[in-house]
Amino acid sequence: MKSYRVRWEIDLYARSPKDAAKKALAIQRDPASWAVCFDVFPVDGGGNVDESKKKVPVDLMGRRSR
């Protein structure tokens, strides 16, 4: 099995970093959320992103990637 780093990003207005994290978590956990687009990077044996390989954009709703 291969190792990957998966990133999901969102810009939010919030009162603090913790408030922003709470809002992002609520969006991810909402069953009706459209937070289904991720950037996936291969990770080398040392746990580092393999910079020699490109990220793979993944949209789990099947829309066209960026």
C-alpha positions, 0 to 999 in steps of 0.5 A: 500500500502506498502513502499519500498526503491529502489536503483540503483547503477552505478560506473562512472568516472567523474570530480566531484560528480555533474558531476557523478550525471548528467551522471547517470541521463542521463543513466537512462533517455536514452530509450535504457539504460540497467539501469533496475536492482534495489535493493528493500528494505521494509521500516518500518512505520518510513521510515527506511529500515526494516533490518529484511527483505532481499533486493529483486533484481529486473531486469525489463528486466526479466533476472535472478537476482544476 
